[in-house]
């Protein structure tokens, strides 16, 4: 992906991310939603190009990262990221499993 393609895909993914946030997607699901929407955006762009070659795999990967970081600001990754990570982990077993009284 060249710079122009990354900007085009980023604009669409940022807008789609904002629409999903307005539709009520919770902040804790934001990081995963951004990564998935960025992957979908890059995949759709790649399909429309019509010629995927394995030699372009890193170009698609780096484009996906650039698009994801552009859209990450919509959900505020630094604000919503820790909540989503800690919500998916089970509490530790043993002495730490019980709350301190």
N, C-alpha and C positions, 0 to 999 in steps of 0.2 A: 504494500500500500504506500502510495506517495503522500505527501503532506496535504494535497488538495482533497484526496479521498478521505483521509483521516478527519479533516475538518468537516467535510460533508456528512460523514457517518456520525461524527460526534454531535453535530447540531441536531440530527434526527434522534439520536439516543438520549441526549439531554432533554429534549422536548418530550419524548416518550416517558422518560423517568419522571419528569415533573408532572405529567398527566396521571401517571400511576400513583404518585404521591397525593395529588389532589383527589384521586378516586378513593383514597383511604388506606393505601398500603402502609402498614405500621413501620415506624422507624427501625425496629429491630430486624425487619426483613429487608431493609434497604441495601445493605452491602451485597447480599446474594442477588437481589433483584437487579442491581446495577451490573454485576458481572454477567448475569444471564442476558440482560437486554443488550449489553455491549457485544456479547458473543453472537446474538441473533442479528444485530445490525451489521457486524463484519461478515457474517455468513451470507446474509442477503446481498450485501455488496459484492462478495466473491462470486455468488451464483450469477448475478447480473453481468459480471465480467465474462463468464462463460468458459474460462480456460484456467482451471486450477492445476498447478504443477507443484510437485513436492519441493522443488527448489524455491518456491515462494512461501513455504510454511512459516519461516521466521518472520517474513514480512507481514503475514496475517497475524501472527502472534504479537509482534510489536505494535501493530495497528490496534489490536484488541486491548492491549494494555493502555495505549494512549487514549482510546475511546472511553475505557472504563474509568480512568482517572479524571477525564473531563466530566463525566456524568456523576462521579462520586461526590462532588461538591453539592449537588442537589439534595442529597440525603445527609450531608455532613458526616462523613465517615468517622471523623474523630469523636463525634458526639454519639452516634448510634452504633458504632462498631463494637465497643466493649460490652454493651448490653446484649447484643446478639451473640457474642462469643460466650459470655458467661451463662446465658440462658440455655445454651445447648449442652453444657457440661453437667454431669451428675455430681452431686455433692460427694466429697471424699468419704471413704469408709473409715471406720475406727473411731478414735477419740474426737476427730474433727467433725463427725457426722451429727453430733448433738449440739444444740445451741448452748452457749454458756449462760448460766443463771446466776 
